[in-house]
Amino acid sequence: MPLIKQIYEAVEAGHLIQPFTTQDLKDWMKKMNIVKDEGCEYAPSSIDAILSNSNKKNAPTSNLNIKILQSRRNEGGKNEYWF
C-alpha cells in the first residue's frame, strides 16, 4: 500500500493526529513498524519527499503523486501537514 494512503488511514483511524509534522510521522512509522512492501524501512529523505510531492502547494509538478496534503509552518518553524 502506498505510504500516503497508510498515512491517510492512520489519520482517519485517529492513530496520527492532524496537523502532524515530519517528526510526528516518522515517530508513528517507527512505533507502528511501517515499512516498504519489500520489508525495508523508508529512507528519511523518501518520507520528506512523499510529503512534499503530495502537498497542494507544490502543484503543478511532473511527479505523479496526488496533491492531497495541506501545509503550513508552525510557530517552531516546522512544517505541519493535514488532509
C-alpha positions in Angstrom: 0.0 0.0 0.0 1.4 3.4 -0.8 2.8 5.4 2.1 0.4 8.4 1.6 -2.6 6.0 1.8 -1.2 4.5 5.0 -0.8 8.0 6.4 -4.4 8.9 5.4 -5.8 5.7 7.0 -3.8 6.4 10.2 -5.3 9.9 10.4 -8.8 8.6 9.8 -8.4 5.9 12.5 -7.0 8.5 15.0 -3.6 7.0 15.2 -1.9 10.1 13.7 -3.2 13.4 14.9 -3.6 16.4 12.5 -1.8 18.6 11.9 1.3 16.4 12.0 4.9 17.3 11.5 7.5 15.2 9.6 8.9 14.1 13.0 5.4 13.1 14.2 5.1 11.0 11.1 8.5 9.4 11.5 7.7 8.6 15.1 4.4 7.0 14.2 6.1 5.0 11.4 8.7 3.6 13.9 6.1 2.8 16.5 3.8 1.1 14.0 6.7 -0.6 12.1 5.6 1.0 8.8 7.9 -0.4 6.1 8.0 -0.7 2.3 6.2 -3.6 0.7 9.5 -5.4 0.4 10.1 -5.1 4.2 12.8 -2.5 4.4 12.5 0.9 6.1 11.8 4.1 4.3 14.7 6.4 4.0 14.2 9.7 5.8 14.6 11.6 2.5 11.8 9.5 0.9 9.5 10.4 3.8 10.2 14.1 3.3 9.7 13.6 -0.5 6.3 11.9 -0.2 5.1 14.8 2.0 6.5 17.4 -0.4 5.2 15.6 -3.5 1.7 15.2 -2.0 1.5 18.8 -0.9 -1.1 21.0 -2.7 1.4 23.9 -2.5 3.7 22.1 -4.9 1.3 21.8 -7.8 1.8 21.5 -10.7 4.8 19.2 -10.8 5.9 16.4 -13.1 5.6 13.7 -10.4 2.5 11.5 -10.4 1.6 11.9 -6.7 -1.9 13.1 -5.9 -1.8 16.5 -4.2 -3.9 15.9 -1.1 -2.0 17.5 1.7 -2.3 21.0 3.1 0.6 22.5 4.9 1.8 25.5 6.9 4.8 26.4 9.0 4.1 26.3 12.8 5.5 28.7 15.4 8.5 26.5 15.9 9.4 26.8 12.2 8.4 23.2 11.3 6.0 22.2 8.5 2.7 20.8 9.6 0.5 18.7 7.3 -3.1 17.7 7.2 -5.6 16.3 4.8 
